[in-house]
Amino acid sequence: MSGFLLEKQVRLSKKGRRAPMTTSKRTPLYARHLAHKGRMVDFAGWDMPVQYTGIIAEHEVVRTALGIFDVSHMGRLEFQGEDAMDLLQRATTNDVFALADNQIQYSLMCDDFGGVIDDVLVYRINSDRWAMVCNASNRAAVMGRLAALNFRNARIDDRTESTAMIAVQGPGAVAVMTSLADPRVGELGYYRFRDLLFEGKPSRISRTGYTGEDGFEWTVPADLAEKVWDSLTAAGAVPCGLGARDTLRLEAAMPLYGHELELSVDPFSAGLGKFVVLDKGDFAGRAALERIGEAPPRRRVGLVIEGKRPARQGSAVLVDGKSVGEVTSGTFSPTLQKAIAMALVDRSIAWPPAAGSLAVDIRGTIAPASVTKLPFYRRPGK
């Protein structure tokens, strides 16, 4: 299983069924997950499918055909008002002023010490209307940070529970989405979106995803979620769980909060410095990030580990037997047929290390490793 299945994020009973969780929320697609025999787990306070037929099979269908994921647990916020743009400019590290209408921007929200509160997607609808997608586990922290900035003429609407979000990912995504949703979505560029009516109700389709494949994320009112899901499966899309979503994003070297990102990690150490625009003016965490950017303490690296045994989060990275960092995510890559990992290592050491000196401590077994360029996988033709 992938590095996703850690006690830190997923809790299972001893029999592998979902452990009773009295506080878990359910997405509008919960009944569909049960109908497809999804193996349900608690993830960030939500009942979510970790797999259906199996992680490897679901991973491969996204790489070769078309998979769909329920990502309705992700936070979805809408912003309106004359201060909405200024609020987002102050709250995030990237430059929202650079966005055009119907464009999306990857960004980060940091605390005053430069630690990452969350990584987010910012959507510009127009100069007075904006949207944001954040991680499920960090929605409260994101809302708290936004409120603390105290922009009175910016209204924030949390639409997480009134909508559903479905990720449609794989080589077959364009054909299916242009047929079911709207022919114009095939013309969308990467990190662009379109708001349109579906069944007479507002929906949003963005050319985004978290798998390394082409695809879309489709947000619809909660009462349309099952109809959209059924239309997609009838068109040949295969339901996939969060386990495959994790192995896919790891092959694409996409960071995951709680692994490559957290409050103890700054954007520069995580290899995301290009999303920190220090010269855009003042923003939350800027002073700390300006200092950190001059000499980040760590670097994010890609590793290929000998053998099929994957390294787990927290496994020590060794150079000449000395610990120089730790694995943040690891799995056996279904696409590459190799054990791969991302790690945060001490930036003060020479990198890459001398041949034959690098290894990973996998639960007491020292496994030789080598450095590889990220991402591990890039889709053909990209």
Secondary structure, 3 states (H helix, E strand, C coil): CCCCCCCCCEEECCCCCECCCCCCEECCCHHHHHHCCCEEEEECCEEEEEECCCHHHHHHHHHHCCEEEECCCCEEEEEECCCHHHHHHHHCCCCHHHCCCCEEEEEEEECCCCCEEEEEEEEEEECCEEEEEECHHHHHHHHHHHHHCCCCCCEEEECCCCEEEEEEECCCHHHHHHHHCCHHHHHCCCCEEEEEEECCEEEEEECCCCCCCCEEEEEEEHHHHHHHHHHHHHCCCEECCHHHHHHHHHHCCCCCECCCECCCCCCCCCCCHHHCCHHHCCCCCHHHHHHHHHCCCEEEEEEEECCCCCCCCCCEEEECCEEEEEEEEEEEECCCCEEEEEEEEECCCCCCCCCCCEEEEECCEEEEEEEECCCCCCCCCC
